[in-house]
Amino acid sequence: MKRLPIYIILLLLVLITAVFARINADNVELDFYFTTAQAPLALWLYIALVLGAVLGVASRVTCALPSFPVTELRMPALC
């Protein structure tokens, strides 16, 4: 019973995603430096979303790794 709200939210997200993909089904052409690629707008948006999520998770993982302390630099005595 505790998982029912989660299932409802997931179902709504799937429905919203399906409607979004249906609305943005028009093909668009992306021009890269050396080539061009043509695919539905929804696919390009999903690719951008996934790449952003992967980069965000990767940045959080590198922040969570233990860092080694940097030894303090000491100035030599001038006198």
N, CA, C and O atoms as a CHARMM CRD file, in Angstrom:
* protein
*
  316
    1    1 MET  N      0.81600  -1.19100   0.00000 PROA 1      0.00000
    2    1 MET  CA     0.00000   0.00000   0.00000 PROA 1      0.00000
    3    1 MET  C      0.86800   1.26700   0.00000 PROA 1      0.00000
    4    1 MET  O      0.45100   2.31300  -0.49900 PROA 1      0.00000
    5    2 LYS  N      2.07200   1.16300   0.56100 PROA 2      0.00000
    6    2 LYS  CA     2.94700   2.32400   0.60900 PROA 2      0.00000
    7    2 LYS  C      3.48300   2.68300  -0.77700 PROA 2      0.00000
    8    2 LYS  O      3.84100   3.83400  -1.02900 PROA 2      0.00000
    9    3 ARG  N      3.53700   1.70200  -1.67000 PROA 3      0.00000
   10    3 ARG  CA     4.10000   1.94000  -2.99500 PROA 3      0.00000
   11    3 ARG  C      3.07500   2.42900  -4.00500 PROA 3      0.00000
   12    3 ARG  O      3.44700   2.80300  -5.11700 PROA 3      0.00000
   13    4 LEU  N      1.82700   2.43700  -3.65900 PROA 4      0.00000
   14    4 LEU  CA     0.77500   2.83900  -4.59000 PROA 4      0.00000
   15    4 LEU  C      0.98300   4.26900  -5.11000 PROA 4      0.00000
   16    4 LEU  O      0.85800   4.47800  -6.31700 PROA 4      0.00000
   17    5 PRO  N      1.29100   5.25900  -4.26900 PROA 5      0.00000
   18    5 PRO  CA     1.52700   6.61000  -4.80800 PROA 5      0.00000
   19    5 PRO  C      2.70900   6.64600  -5.77800 PROA 5      0.00000
   20    5 PRO  O      2.68500   7.39200  -6.75700 PROA 5      0.00000
   21    6 ILE  N      3.72500   5.85700  -5.51500 PROA 6      0.00000
   22    6 ILE  CA     4.88200   5.83400  -6.41800 PROA 6      0.00000
   23    6 ILE  C      4.47500   5.26500  -7.77200 PROA 6      0.00000
   24    6 ILE  O      4.88600   5.78200  -8.81100 PROA 6      0.00000
   25    7 TYR  N      3.66300   4.19300  -7.77000 PROA 7      0.00000
   26    7 TYR  CA     3.20200   3.60200  -9.02600 PROA 7      0.00000
   27    7 TYR  C      2.31200   4.56700  -9.80500 PROA 7      0.00000
   28    7 TYR  O      2.37600   4.62600 -11.03300 PROA 7      0.00000
   29    8 ILE  N      1.50000   5.30600  -9.10300 PROA 8      0.00000
   30    8 ILE  CA     0.63400   6.28500  -9.76600 PROA 8      0.00000
   31    8 ILE  C      1.47200   7.39300 -10.40500 PROA 8      0.00000
   32    8 ILE  O      1.20700   7.79600 -11.53700 PROA 8      0.00000
   33    9 ILE  N      2.46800   7.87800  -9.69200 PROA 9      0.00000
   34    9 ILE  CA     3.35000   8.92000 -10.23400 PROA 9      0.00000
   35    9 ILE  C      4.11300   8.39800 -11.43700 PROA 9      0.00000
   36    9 ILE  O      4.24400   9.10200 -12.43800 PROA 9      0.00000
   37   10 LEU  N      4.62100   7.16800 -11.35400 PROA 10     0.00000
   38   10 LEU  CA     5.33400   6.58900 -12.49200 PROA 10     0.00000
   39   10 LEU  C      4.42700   6.42400 -13.70100 PROA 10     0.00000
   40   10 LEU  O      4.84700   6.68100 -14.82900 PROA 10     0.00000
   41   11 LEU  N      3.18900   6.00000 -13.48000 PROA 11     0.00000
   42   11 LEU  CA     2.23400   5.86200 -14.57000 PROA 11     0.00000
   43   11 LEU  C      1.94900   7.21400 -15.22000 PROA 11     0.00000
   44   11 LEU  O      1.87700   7.30800 -16.44600 PROA 11     0.00000
   45   12 LEU  N      1.79000   8.24200 -14.42600 PROA 12     0.00000
   46   12 LEU  CA     1.57500   9.58500 -14.97000 PROA 12     0.00000
   47   12 LEU  C      2.77800  10.05200 -15.77400 PROA 12     0.00000
   48   12 LEU  O      2.61600  10.65800 -16.83400 PROA 12     0.00000
   49   13 LEU  N      3.97300   9.78100 -15.28800 PROA 13     0.00000
   50   13 LEU  CA     5.17300  10.17400 -16.03000 PROA 13     0.00000
   51   13 LEU  C      5.27200   9.44400 -17.36400 PROA 13     0.00000
   52   13 LEU  O      5.66100  10.03900 -18.36900 PROA 13     0.00000
   53   14 VAL  N      4.92600   8.17100 -17.38100 PROA 14     0.00000
   54   14 VAL  CA     4.94900   7.41200 -18.63200 PROA 14     0.00000
   55   14 VAL  C      3.91800   7.97500 -19.60600 PROA 14     0.00000
   56   14 VAL  O      4.20800   8.11700 -20.79300 PROA 14     0.00000
   57   15 LEU  N      2.73200   8.29200 -19.12600 PROA 15     0.00000
   58   15 LEU  CA     1.70900   8.86300 -19.99900 PROA 15     0.00000
   59   15 LEU  C      2.11200  10.23100 -20.54000 PROA 15     0.00000
   60   15 LEU  O      1.91400  10.52000 -21.72100 PROA 15     0.00000
   61   16 ILE  N      2.67300  11.06400 -19.68400 PROA 16     0.00000
   62   16 ILE  CA     3.13200  12.38400 -20.11700 PROA 16     0.00000
   63   16 ILE  C      4.24100  12.23900 -21.15800 PROA 16     0.00000
   64   16 ILE  O      4.27400  12.97700 -22.14200 PROA 16     0.00000
   65   17 THR  N      5.13900  11.29400 -20.93900 PROA 17     0.00000
   66   17 THR  CA     6.22800  11.06300 -21.88500 PROA 17     0.00000
   67   17 THR  C      5.69500  10.58400 -23.23000 PROA 17     0.00000
   68   17 THR  O      6.17900  11.02200 -24.27400 PROA 17     0.00000
   69   18 ALA  N      4.71000   9.69600 -23.22300 PROA 18     0.00000
   70   18 ALA  CA     4.13500   9.19600 -24.46900 PROA 18     0.00000
   71   18 ALA  C      3.44000  10.32300 -25.24000 PROA 18     0.00000
   72   18 ALA  O      3.57400  10.41600 -26.46000 PROA 18     0.00000
   73   19 VAL  N      2.70900  11.16600 -24.53800 PROA 19     0.00000
   74   19 VAL  CA     2.04500  12.29500 -25.19200 PROA 19     0.00000
   75   19 VAL  C      3.07500  13.26700 -25.74100 PROA 19     0.00000
   76   19 VAL  O      2.91800  13.77300 -26.85200 PROA 19     0.00000
   77   20 PHE  N      4.11900  13.53200 -24.98200 PROA 20     0.00000
   78   20 PHE  CA     5.18000  14.44000 -25.41600 PROA 20     0.00000
   79   20 PHE  C      5.85400  13.92500 -26.67800 PROA 20     0.00000
   80   20 PHE  O      6.10200  14.69300 -27.60700 PROA 20     0.00000
   81   21 ALA  N      6.15200  12.62500 -26.71800 PROA 21     0.00000
   82   21 ALA  CA     6.79700  12.03800 -27.88900 PROA 21     0.00000
   83   21 ALA  C      5.86900  12.09500 -29.09900 PROA 21     0.00000
   84   21 ALA  O      6.32700  12.30400 -30.22300 PROA 21     0.00000
   85   22 ARG  N      4.57800  11.91200 -28.87800 PROA 22     0.00000
   86   22 ARG  CA     3.61800  11.96200 -29.99000 PROA 22     0.00000
   87   22 ARG  C      3.49300  13.37000 -30.54400 PROA 22     0.00000
   88   22 ARG  O      3.39800  13.55100 -31.75800 PROA 22     0.00000
   89   23 ILE  N      3.49100  14.36500 -29.67800 PROA 23     0.00000
   90   23 ILE  CA     3.36900  15.75700 -30.12500 PROA 23     0.00000
   91   23 ILE  C      4.61800  16.19200 -30.88300 PROA 23     0.00000
   92   23 ILE  O      4.51400  16.91400 -31.87400 PROA 23     0.00000
   93   24 ASN  N      5.79900  15.76300 -30.43200 PROA 24     0.00000
   94   24 ASN  CA     7.07000  16.18000 -31.03900 PROA 24     0.00000
   95   24 ASN  C      7.62600  15.11000 -31.96700 PROA 24     0.00000
   96   24 ASN  O      8.81300  14.79000 -31.90500 PROA 24     0.00000
   97   25 ALA  N      6.78600  14.56200 -32.81800 PROA 25     0.00000
   98   25 ALA  CA     7.21700  13.49400 -33.71100 PROA 25     0.00000
   99   25 ALA  C      7.79500  14.02300 -35.02500 PROA 25     0.00000
  100   25 ALA  O      8.24200  13.23100 -35.85500 PROA 25     0.00000
  101   26 ASP  N      7.79600  15.31200 -35.22700 PROA 26     0.00000
  102   26 ASP  CA     8.33100  15.87800 -36.47000 PROA 26     0.00000
  103   26 ASP  C      9.83800  15.67000 -36.54600 PROA 26     0.00000
  104   26 ASP  O     10.55100  15.80700 -35.55200 PROA 26     0.00000
  105   27 ASN  N     10.30700  15.33900 -37.74400 PROA 27     0.00000
  106   27 ASN  CA    11.73900  15.17100 -37.93300 PROA 27     0.00000
  107   27 ASN  C     12.42300  16.52900 -37.99600 PROA 27     0.00000
  108   27 ASN  O     11.93400  17.46000 -38.63500 PROA 27     0.00000
  109   28 VAL  N     13.54500  16.62000 -37.33200 PROA 28     0.00000
  110   28 VAL  CA    14.38000  17.81200 -37.38900 PROA 28     0.00000
  111   28 VAL  C     15.78500  17.37700 -37.78800 PROA 28     0.00000
  112   28 VAL  O     16.18400  16.23300 -37.56500 PROA 28     0.00000
  113   29 GLU  N     16.51300  18.28800 -38.37000 PROA 29     0.00000
  114   29 GLU  CA    17.85700  17.98200 -38.83200 PROA 29     0.00000
  115   29 GLU  C     18.85400  18.77400 -37.99400 PROA 29     0.00000
  116   29 GLU  O     18.75000  19.99400 -37.86700 PROA 29     0.00000
  117   30 LEU  N     19.81600  18.06100 -37.42600 PROA 30     0.00000
  118   30 LEU  CA    20.88200  18.71200 -36.68200 PROA 30     0.00000
  119   30 LEU  C     22.11200  18.74700 -37.55900 PROA 30     0.00000
  120   30 LEU  O     22.49400  17.74300 -38.15900 PROA 30     0.00000
  121   31 ASP  N     22.72600  19.91100 -37.62900 PROA 31     0.00000
  122   31 ASP  CA    23.89800  20.09300 -38.46500 PROA 31     0.00000
  123   31 ASP  C     25.12800  20.11300 -37.57100 PROA 31     0.00000
  124   31 ASP  O     25.35700  21.06700 -36.82700 PROA 31     0.00000
  125   32 PHE  N     25.91500  19.04800 -37.65300 PROA 32     0.00000
  126   32 PHE  CA    27.18000  18.98600 -36.94900 PROA 32     0.00000
  127   32 PHE  C     28.25600  19.56100 -37.85800 PROA 32     0.00000
  128   32 PHE  O     27.95600  19.95300 -38.98600 PROA 32     0.00000
  129   33 TYR  N     29.48800  19.61900 -37.40100 PROA 33     0.00000
  130   33 TYR  CA    30.54800  20.21500 -38.21300 PROA 33     0.00000
  131   33 TYR  C     30.78800  19.43100 -39.50000 PROA 33     0.00000
  132   33 TYR  O     30.94700  20.02800 -40.56500 PROA 33     0.00000
  133   34 PHE  N     30.81700  18.11100 -39.41400 PROA 34     0.00000
  134   34 PHE  CA    31.18200  17.30600 -40.56300 PROA 34     0.00000
  135   34 PHE  C     30.02500  16.54700 -41.18000 PROA 34     0.00000
  136   34 PHE  O     30.16300  16.03800 -42.29300 PROA 34     0.00000
  137   35 THR  N     28.90300  16.45000 -40.51200 PROA 35     0.00000
  138   35 THR  CA    27.78200  15.66600 -41.00300 PROA 35     0.00000
  139   35 THR  C     26.48200  16.24600 -40.47000 PROA 35     0.00000
  140   35 THR  O     26.48500  17.12600 -39.61000 PROA 35     0.00000
  141   36 THR  N     25.39900  15.75300 -40.98200 PROA 36     0.00000
  142   36 THR  CA    24.08100  16.12700 -40.47200 PROA 36     0.00000
  143   36 THR  C     23.34200  14.85400 -40.08100 PROA 36     0.00000
  144   36 THR  O     23.60800  13.77600 -40.61300 PROA 36     0.00000
  145   37 ALA  N     22.41500  14.99500 -39.14800 PROA 37     0.00000
  146   37 ALA  CA    21.62000  13.85500 -38.70600 PROA 37     0.00000
  147   37 ALA  C     20.16800  14.29500 -38.60600 PROA 37     0.00000
  148   37 ALA  O     19.87000  15.41200 -38.18400 PROA 37     0.00000
  149   38 GLN  N     19.28000  13.40600 -38.99900 PROA 38     0.00000
  150   38 GLN  CA    17.85900  13.70400 -38.97000 PROA 38     0.00000
  151   38 GLN  C     17.15000  12.66600 -38.10200 PROA 38     0.00000
  152   38 GLN  O     17.32100  11.46200 -38.29300 PROA 38     0.00000
  153   39 ALA  N     16.34800  13.15200 -37.14200 PROA 39     0.00000
  154   39 ALA  CA    15.60900  12.28600 -36.23500 PROA 39     0.00000
  155   39 ALA  C     14.45200  13.09500 -35.64100 PROA 39     0.00000
  156   39 ALA  O     14.42600  14.31900 -35.76700 PROA 39     0.00000
  157   40 PRO  N     13.50600  12.42400 -35.00200 PROA 40     0.00000
  158   40 PRO  CA    12.40400  13.15900 -34.36300 PROA 40     0.00000
  159   40 PRO  C     12.90900  14.06800 -33.24100 PROA 40     0.00000
  160   40 PRO  O     13.88500  13.76500 -32.55600 PROA 40     0.00000
  161   41 LEU  N     12.21900  15.17700 -33.08300 PROA 41     0.00000
  162   41 LEU  CA    12.59300  16.14700 -32.05500 PROA 41     0.00000
  163   41 LEU  C     12.59800  15.52000 -30.67000 PROA 41     0.00000
  164   41 LEU  O     13.47900  15.81000 -29.86000 PROA 41     0.00000
  165   42 ALA  N     11.62700  14.66800 -30.39200 PROA 42     0.00000
  166   42 ALA  CA    11.56200  14.03100 -29.07700 PROA 42     0.00000
  167   42 ALA  C     12.81000  13.20500 -28.81400 PROA 42     0.00000
  168   42 ALA  O     13.29700  13.17500 -27.68300 PROA 42     0.00000
  169   43 LEU  N     13.33900  12.53500 -29.82900 PROA 43     0.00000
  170   43 LEU  CA    14.55800  11.73900 -29.64400 PROA 43     0.00000
  171   43 LEU  C     15.74700  12.61600 -29.29900 PROA 43     0.00000
  172   43 LEU  O     16.53100  12.27900 -28.41100 PROA 43     0.00000
  173   44 TRP  N     15.88900  13.74700 -29.99600 PROA 44     0.00000
  174   44 TRP  CA    16.99800  14.66100 -29.68200 PROA 44     0.00000
  175   44 TRP  C     16.87500  15.20100 -28.25800 PROA 44     0.00000
  176   44 TRP  O     17.87300  15.34000 -27.55100 PROA 44     0.00000
  177   45 LEU  N     15.64400  15.50300 -27.84600 PROA 45     0.00000
  178   45 LEU  CA    15.44700  16.00800 -26.48400 PROA 45     0.00000
  179   45 LEU  C     15.75800  14.93900 -25.44100 PROA 45     0.00000
  180   45 LEU  O     16.34100  15.23900 -24.39900 PROA 45     0.00000
  181   46 TYR  N     15.37100  13.68900 -25.71800 PROA 46     0.00000
  182   46 TYR  CA    15.67900  12.60100 -24.79000 PROA 46     0.00000
  183   46 TYR  C     17.17900  12.35900 -24.70900 PROA 46     0.00000
  184   46 TYR  O     17.70700  12.10100 -23.62800 PROA 46     0.00000
  185   47 ILE  N     17.86700  12.43900 -25.83800 PROA 47     0.00000
  186   47 ILE  CA    19.32600  12.26900 -25.84100 PROA 47     0.00000
  187   47 ILE  C     19.97800  13.35500 -24.99400 PROA 47     0.00000
  188   47 ILE  O     20.87900  13.07300 -24.20400 PROA 47     0.00000
  189   48 ALA  N     19.52600  14.59400 -25.15700 PROA 48     0.00000
  190   48 ALA  CA    20.07400  15.69200 -24.35600 PROA 48     0.00000
  191   48 ALA  C     19.77800  15.48600 -22.87200 PROA 48     0.00000
  192   48 ALA  O     20.62800  15.75700 -22.02300 PROA 48     0.00000
  193   49 LEU  N     18.57700  15.00800 -22.56000 PROA 49     0.00000
  194   49 LEU  CA    18.21400  14.75500 -21.16500 PROA 49     0.00000
  195   49 LEU  C     19.08800  13.66600 -20.55800 PROA 49     0.00000
  196   49 LEU  O     19.57800  13.81100 -19.43800 PROA 49     0.00000
  197   50 VAL  N     19.28200  12.58200 -21.29300 PROA 50     0.00000
  198   50 VAL  CA    20.09500  11.47200 -20.77500 PROA 50     0.00000
  199   50 VAL  C     21.55300  11.89800 -20.61000 PROA 50     0.00000
  200   50 VAL  O     22.18100  11.57800 -19.60100 PROA 50     0.00000
  201   51 LEU  N     22.09200  12.61300 -21.58600 PROA 51     0.00000
  202   51 LEU  CA    23.47600  13.08100 -21.45900 PROA 51     0.00000
  203   51 LEU  C     23.63500  14.02700 -20.26900 PROA 51     0.00000
  204   51 LEU  O     24.62700  13.95300 -19.54400 PROA 51     0.00000
  205   52 GLY  N     22.67300  14.90300 -20.07100 PROA 52     0.00000
  206   52 GLY  CA    22.71900  15.80100 -18.92300 PROA 52     0.00000
  207   52 GLY  C     22.63800  15.05000 -17.60400 PROA 52     0.00000
  208   52 GLY  O     23.33800  15.38300 -16.64800 PROA 52     0.00000
  209   53 ALA  N     21.78600  14.04300 -17.55400 PROA 53     0.00000
  210   53 ALA  CA    21.66500  13.24100 -16.32600 PROA 53     0.00000
  211   53 ALA  C     22.95200  12.46900 -16.05900 PROA 53     0.00000
  212   53 ALA  O     23.41200  12.40400 -14.91900 PROA 53     0.00000
  213   54 VAL  N     23.53300  11.88800 -17.10000 PROA 54     0.00000
  214   54 VAL  CA    24.78300  11.13400 -16.92400 PROA 54     0.00000
  215   54 VAL  C     25.89800  12.05700 -16.46100 PROA 54     0.00000
  216   54 VAL  O     26.65100  11.70700 -15.55100 PROA 54     0.00000
  217   55 LEU  N     26.01700  13.22900 -17.07000 PROA 55     0.00000
  218   55 LEU  CA    27.05400  14.17300 -16.64500 PROA 55     0.00000
  219   55 LEU  C     26.80000  14.67600 -15.22000 PROA 55     0.00000
  220   55 LEU  O     27.74500  14.86300 -14.45400 PROA 55     0.00000
  221   56 GLY  N     25.54700  14.89300 -14.86400 PROA 56     0.00000
  222   56 GLY  CA    25.23100  15.32000 -13.50200 PROA 56     0.00000
  223   56 GLY  C     25.56800  14.26000 -12.47300 PROA 56     0.00000
  224   56 GLY  O     26.13200  14.56700 -11.42300 PROA 56     0.00000
  225   57 VAL  N     25.22800  13.01500 -12.76600 PROA 57     0.00000
  226   57 VAL  CA    25.56400  11.92200 -11.84300 PROA 57     0.00000
  227   57 VAL  C     27.07100  11.74900 -11.76200 PROA 57     0.00000
  228   57 VAL  O     27.61800  11.52500 -10.68300 PROA 57     0.00000
  229   58 ALA  N     27.74500  11.85300 -12.90600 PROA 58     0.00000
  230   58 ALA  CA    29.20500  11.70300 -12.90900 PROA 58     0.00000
  231   58 ALA  C     29.87500  12.80300 -12.09100 PROA 58     0.00000
  232   58 ALA  O     30.87000  12.55100 -11.41200 PROA 58     0.00000
  233   59 SER  N     29.34100  14.01600 -12.15000 PROA 59     0.00000
  234   59 SER  CA    29.93500  15.08600 -11.35900 PROA 59     0.00000
  235   59 SER  C     29.69600  14.88100  -9.86900 PROA 59     0.00000
  236   59 SER  O     30.54700  15.22700  -9.04900 PROA 59     0.00000
  237   60 ARG  N     28.54400  14.32000  -9.51400 PROA 60     0.00000
  238   60 ARG  CA    28.27200  14.03600  -8.10200 PROA 60     0.00000
  239   60 ARG  C     29.14300  12.89800  -7.59800 PROA 60     0.00000
  240   60 ARG  O     29.57300  12.90800  -6.44500 PROA 60     0.00000
  241   61 VAL  N     29.40400  11.91900  -8.45100 PROA 61     0.00000
  242   61 VAL  CA    30.23500  10.78700  -8.04400 PROA 61     0.00000
  243   61 VAL  C     31.66500  11.25000  -7.79500 PROA 61     0.00000
  244   61 VAL  O     32.29100  10.83400  -6.82000 PROA 61     0.00000
  245   62 THR  N     32.18500  12.10800  -8.66600 PROA 62     0.00000
  246   62 THR  CA    33.55100  12.57700  -8.46500 PROA 62     0.00000
  247   62 THR  C     33.65100  13.46600  -7.23600 PROA 62     0.00000
  248   62 THR  O     34.70700  13.51600  -6.60500 PROA 62     0.00000
  249   63 CYS  N     32.58000  14.17100  -6.87700 PROA 63     0.00000
  250   63 CYS  CA    32.59500  14.98800  -5.65900 PROA 63     0.00000
  251   63 CYS  C     32.52800  14.10600  -4.41300 PROA 63     0.00000
  252   63 CYS  O     33.00500  14.50000  -3.34900 PROA 63     0.00000
  253   64 ALA  N     31.94800  12.93400  -4.54000 PROA 64     0.00000
  254   64 ALA  CA    31.78800  12.05300  -3.38800 PROA 64     0.00000
  255   64 ALA  C     33.03000  11.21000  -3.12100 PROA 64     0.00000
  256   64 ALA  O     33.17400  10.62700  -2.04600 PROA 64     0.00000
  257   65 LEU  N     33.92400  11.14800  -4.10300 PROA 65     0.00000
  258   65 LEU  CA    35.14000  10.36900  -3.90000 PROA 65     0.00000
  259   65 LEU  C     36.00800  11.02000  -2.84100 PROA 65     0.00000
  260   65 LEU  O     36.03400  12.24600  -2.73500 PROA 65     0.00000
  261   66 PRO  N     36.71900  10.22400  -2.05400 PROA 66     0.00000
  262   66 PRO  CA    37.57800  10.82800  -1.04000 PROA 66     0.00000
  263   66 PRO  C     38.71700  11.58800  -1.69600 PROA 66     0.00000
  264   66 PRO  O     39.32600  11.11700  -2.65600 PROA 66     0.00000
  265   67 SER  N     38.98700  12.73600  -1.18100 PROA 67     0.00000
  266   67 SER  CA    40.08700  13.52800  -1.71700 PROA 67     0.00000
  267   67 SER  C     41.25100  13.48300  -0.73800 PROA 67     0.00000
  268   67 SER  O     41.06900  13.40500   0.47700 PROA 67     0.00000
  269   68 PHE  N     42.41600  13.53300  -1.29000 PROA 68     0.00000
  270   68 PHE  CA    43.60900  13.50400  -0.46500 PROA 68     0.00000
  271   68 PHE  C     43.96400  14.92800  -0.06100 PROA 68     0.00000
  272   68 PHE  O     43.91600  15.83900  -0.88700 PROA 68     0.00000
  273   69 PRO  N     44.31600  15.12300   1.19500 PROA 69     0.00000
  274   69 PRO  CA    44.61500  16.49200   1.64500 PROA 69     0.00000
  275   69 PRO  C     45.89200  17.01800   0.98400 PROA 69     0.00000
  276   69 PRO  O     46.87200  16.29500   0.79900 PROA 69     0.00000
  277   70 VAL  N     45.83900  18.26700   0.64700 PROA 70     0.00000
  278   70 VAL  CA    47.00500  18.91800   0.06100 PROA 70     0.00000
  279   70 VAL  C     47.84600  19.44300   1.20900 PROA 70     0.00000
  280   70 VAL  O     47.33400  20.11800   2.10200 PROA 70     0.00000
  281   71 THR  N     49.12100  19.14100   1.18700 PROA 71     0.00000
  282   71 THR  CA    49.98500  19.62900   2.26500 PROA 71     0.00000
  283   71 THR  C     50.15000  21.13400   2.11600 PROA 71     0.00000
  284   71 THR  O     50.24200  21.66900   1.01100 PROA 71     0.00000
  285   72 GLU  N     50.18400  21.77500   3.22900 PROA 72     0.00000
  286   72 GLU  CA    50.31200  23.23400   3.21800 PROA 72     0.00000
  287   72 GLU  C     51.71900  23.63500   2.80100 PROA 72     0.00000
  288   72 GLU  O     52.70700  23.01700   3.19900 PROA 72     0.00000
  289   73 LEU  N     51.78300  24.66700   2.00500 PROA 73     0.00000
  290   73 LEU  CA    53.08700  25.19300   1.60200 PROA 73     0.00000
  291   73 LEU  C     53.52400  26.18700   2.68500 PROA 73     0.00000
  292   73 LEU  O     52.76800  27.07900   3.06800 PROA 73     0.00000
  293   74 ARG  N     54.71900  26.01900   3.15100 PROA 74     0.00000
  294   74 ARG  CA    55.21000  26.91900   4.18100 PROA 74     0.00000
  295   74 ARG  C     56.25600  27.84400   3.56900 PROA 74     0.00000
  296   74 ARG  O     57.15200  27.42500   2.83600 PROA 74     0.00000
  297   75 MET  N     56.10000  29.10100   3.89900 PROA 75     0.00000
  298   75 MET  CA    57.06000  30.08000   3.41300 PROA 75     0.00000
  299   75 MET  C     58.33700  29.98400   4.25200 PROA 75     0.00000
  300   75 MET  O     58.26800  29.87600   5.47600 PROA 75     0.00000
  301   76 PRO  N     59.48600  30.02200   3.60600 PROA 76     0.00000
  302   76 PRO  CA    60.72500  29.99800   4.38400 PROA 76     0.00000
  303   76 PRO  C     60.88200  31.29000   5.19700 PROA 76     0.00000
  304   76 PRO  O     60.45600  32.36500   4.77500 PROA 76     0.00000
  305   77 ALA  N     61.48400  31.15800   6.33200 PROA 77     0.00000
  306   77 ALA  CA    61.70100  32.33000   7.18900 PROA 77     0.00000
  307   77 ALA  C     62.66300  33.29600   6.50100 PROA 77     0.00000
  308   77 ALA  O     63.68100  32.89100   5.93900 PROA 77     0.00000
  309   78 LEU  N     62.32200  34.55700   6.55600 PROA 78     0.00000
  310   78 LEU  CA    63.15800  35.55900   5.89500 PROA 78     0.00000
  311   78 LEU  C     64.27800  36.05600   6.79400 PROA 78     0.00000
  312   78 LEU  O     65.21800  36.66800   6.28900 PROA 78     0.00000
  313   79 CYS  N     64.22600  35.82300   8.10600 PROA 79     0.00000
  314   79 CYS  CA    65.27700  36.32200   8.97900 PROA 79     0.00000
  315   79 CYS  C     66.25800  35.24200   9.34800 PROA 79     0.00000
  316   79 CYS  O     67.21200  35.49900  10.08300 PROA 79     0.00000
